[in-house]
Amino acid sequence: MYSKQKDIRWMVSVALMAAIVVLLANTPLGMIQLPIIKATTVHIPVIIGAILLGPLAGAILGGVFGICSIVSNTMAPTLLSFAFSPFFSTSGIVGGIKAVWIAVGCRILIGVAAGWLWILLSKTKLPSPVSLAVTGFLGSMVNTVMVMGSIYVLFAQQYADAKEVALSAVFGLVMGTVTASGIPEAIAAAVLVTVIGEALIKAMPRIMPVKKSKKTAETPA
């Protein structure tokens, strides 16, 4: 009975976090339009969900983020939408598969990496705020590095064409995006994940109560 109740509460919690992801992804707070790409804060609830509910929940939330990214880049395309939406593929089915990997696959990895990183850090003697900050920062960097790295590997020529630069200049532009956009996003994620995560971790026992031991359960009132 306890296990079933816990599973239901876990699913409800994942659903609520997914709703937050969808909400952010469809408001200016979640998808910030820049001249050539959309900066995002949607990865923050993915990271927080992975911390509170585990790597599987993080993967699910990352997948929701990725699907929202496909929808956003399809409905409101930018110069780089070919890398995030299979409907703007410049190289047929293969390009579409690459776009799905960048939009969805890389975002699933955010939740998986953040979830397992939190598990590892929670086994150390680091204070909780430090572990949260590290998880938030690195989880955000996974998003930036994986997305921009995949664009460089899979869409270098198309990226060069979109930016109207030589192919040899693509690596520098990608690194510039990682530095100029990725690092500030990661710092913001570290701060927000620490503040929000601390509050939610304290509330988790009321949301997902710890199972009572048999001895405790049998103690007369």
Legacy VTK file of the C-alpha trace (Angstrom):
# vtk DataFile Version 3.0
C-alpha trace
ASCII
DATASET POLYDATA
POINTS 221 float
0.000 0.000 0.000
2.791 2.421 0.935
4.666 1.716 -2.300
1.535 2.323 -4.381
0.830 5.563 -2.529
4.405 6.709 -3.011
4.277 5.889 -6.737
1.076 7.909 -7.143
2.564 10.883 -5.304
5.724 10.608 -7.405
3.701 10.636 -10.636
1.612 13.579 -9.455
4.792 15.470 -8.519
6.326 14.756 -11.931
3.117 15.910 -13.614
3.151 19.159 -11.640
6.791 19.809 -12.534
6.019 19.010 -16.171
3.219 21.583 -16.077
5.724 24.180 -14.852
8.074 23.238 -17.715
5.256 23.658 -20.251
4.217 26.965 -18.692
7.738 28.377 -18.805
8.286 27.088 -22.324
5.266 29.028 -23.533
6.005 32.345 -21.840
8.754 34.941 -22.306
10.214 33.834 -18.955
11.109 30.422 -20.357
12.113 31.106 -23.944
13.987 34.406 -24.280
14.280 35.427 -27.916
17.802 36.474 -28.930
18.834 37.562 -32.459
19.788 34.062 -33.645
18.818 31.619 -30.896
16.391 31.281 -28.005
17.982 31.403 -24.558
16.096 29.365 -21.984
15.355 29.009 -18.298
13.174 25.925 -18.800
16.047 23.664 -17.762
15.783 24.951 -14.172
12.593 23.012 -13.236
14.089 20.008 -15.025
17.126 20.162 -12.732
15.020 20.765 -9.623
12.718 17.881 -10.557
15.703 15.589 -11.034
17.035 16.557 -7.597
13.734 16.067 -5.784
12.336 13.077 -7.696
15.344 11.297 -9.197
17.053 10.817 -12.587
14.013 9.122 -14.175
11.824 12.109 -13.356
14.585 14.362 -14.651
14.659 12.443 -17.933
10.874 12.743 -18.299
10.941 16.461 -17.564
13.838 16.921 -19.972
11.811 15.137 -22.628
8.888 17.493 -22.009
11.299 20.432 -22.326
12.566 19.017 -25.619
9.082 18.582 -27.069
8.255 22.173 -26.088
11.448 23.280 -27.831
10.364 21.545 -31.042
6.933 23.192 -30.857
8.429 26.623 -30.116
10.936 26.451 -32.963
8.257 25.186 -35.337
5.641 27.792 -34.466
8.070 30.729 -34.099
11.160 29.790 -36.145
14.555 31.464 -35.897
17.689 31.165 -38.029
18.657 28.038 -36.079
15.289 26.298 -36.026
16.596 23.694 -38.481
18.643 22.377 -35.534
15.658 22.125 -33.163
12.686 21.260 -35.351
12.510 18.302 -37.747
9.980 20.295 -39.764
12.702 22.729 -40.838
15.239 20.080 -41.772
17.608 21.111 -44.544
18.798 17.543 -45.133
15.671 15.392 -45.158
14.948 12.619 -42.661
18.537 12.454 -41.426
18.465 16.158 -40.589
15.134 15.687 -38.841
16.566 12.939 -36.651
19.523 15.161 -35.793
17.165 17.969 -34.843
15.158 15.663 -32.567
18.382 14.580 -30.865
19.370 18.199 -30.188
15.901 19.325 -29.106
14.889 16.259 -27.084
17.878 13.963 -26.543
20.175 16.658 -25.186
17.428 17.905 -22.867
16.781 14.413 -21.482
20.465 14.289 -20.581
20.018 17.408 -18.411
17.673 15.549 -16.068
19.696 12.344 -16.063
22.982 14.138 -15.351
21.483 16.405 -12.673
19.703 13.520 -10.954
22.779 11.314 -10.705
25.061 14.223 -9.824
22.782 15.116 -6.903
22.788 11.486 -5.738
26.597 11.443 -5.799
26.963 14.811 -4.067
24.410 13.884 -1.393
26.752 11.067 -0.346
29.543 13.540 0.369
29.973 15.866 3.330
29.238 18.953 1.252
26.542 21.245 2.676
23.229 20.958 0.890
23.356 24.513 -0.573
26.762 23.813 -2.114
25.573 20.540 -3.633
22.481 22.273 -5.010
24.539 25.082 -6.524
26.979 22.664 -8.157
24.138 20.538 -9.523
22.343 23.607 -10.864
25.465 25.007 -12.503
26.641 21.763 -14.086
23.121 20.716 -15.060
22.708 23.976 -16.949
26.116 23.576 -18.600
25.102 20.101 -19.770
22.260 21.779 -21.646
24.472 24.422 -23.279
27.457 22.215 -24.048
25.417 19.304 -25.388
23.162 21.498 -27.543
25.885 23.724 -28.963
28.328 20.824 -29.246
25.753 18.787 -31.162
25.043 21.733 -33.459
28.759 22.010 -34.173
29.147 18.293 -34.868
25.887 17.727 -36.756
25.059 21.078 -38.361
28.345 22.957 -38.766
27.783 23.855 -42.426
24.170 24.895 -41.897
25.233 26.969 -38.890
27.889 28.674 -40.994
25.321 29.406 -43.704
22.854 30.828 -41.169
25.521 33.093 -39.692
26.983 33.860 -43.125
30.516 32.974 -42.042
33.179 30.538 -43.172
32.989 26.961 -41.905
36.292 27.454 -40.099
34.713 30.180 -37.964
31.938 27.982 -36.589
33.920 26.568 -33.658
34.760 30.040 -32.397
31.131 31.139 -32.688
29.920 28.059 -30.822
32.426 28.633 -28.039
31.397 32.272 -27.928
27.772 31.232 -27.387
28.773 28.786 -24.652
30.730 31.522 -22.896
28.418 34.496 -23.441
25.096 32.697 -22.945
25.838 29.369 -21.277
27.856 30.601 -18.312
25.370 33.329 -17.252
22.539 30.788 -17.623
24.500 28.343 -15.449
25.149 30.954 -12.759
21.459 31.876 -12.715
20.559 28.182 -12.503
22.968 27.673 -9.594
21.349 30.491 -7.629
17.732 29.563 -8.404
18.228 25.831 -7.884
19.847 26.522 -4.507
17.114 28.856 -3.284
14.147 26.884 -4.630
15.689 23.494 -3.989
16.415 24.217 -0.329
12.816 25.249 0.278
11.359 22.253 -1.560
13.695 19.726 0.074
12.444 20.890 3.473
8.878 20.426 2.241
9.477 16.987 0.677
8.825 14.952 3.865
5.287 16.328 3.814
4.899 15.570 0.109
6.653 12.178 0.032
6.582 10.947 3.641
9.245 8.545 4.861
8.049 5.002 5.444
7.633 4.145 9.111
9.566 1.193 10.399
7.728 -1.927 11.502
8.836 -1.337 15.069
7.475 2.201 15.036
4.224 1.076 13.452
3.683 -1.558 16.149
4.348 0.806 19.069
1.100 1.236 21.013
-0.333 4.724 21.263
LINES 1 222
221 0 1 2 3 4 5 6 7 8 9 10 11 12 13 14 15 16 17 18 19 20 21 22 23 24 25 26 27 28 29 30 31 32 33 34 35 36 37 38 39 40 41 42 43 44 45 46 47 48 49 50 51 52 53 54 55 56 57 58 59 60 61 62 63 64 65 66 67 68 69 70 71 72 73 74 75 76 77 78 79 80 81 82 83 84 85 86 87 88 89 90 91 92 93 94 95 96 97 98 99 100 101 102 103 104 105 106 107 108 109 110 111 112 113 114 115 116 117 118 119 120 121 122 123 124 125 126 127 128 129 130 131 132 133 134 135 136 137 138 139 140 141 142 143 144 145 146 147 148 149 150 151 152 153 154 155 156 157 158 159 160 161 162 163 164 165 166 167 168 169 170 171 172 173 174 175 176 177 178 179 180 181 182 183 184 185 186 187 188 189 190 191 192 193 194 195 196 197 198 199 200 201 202 203 204 205 206 207 208 209 210 211 212 213 214 215 216 217 218 219 220
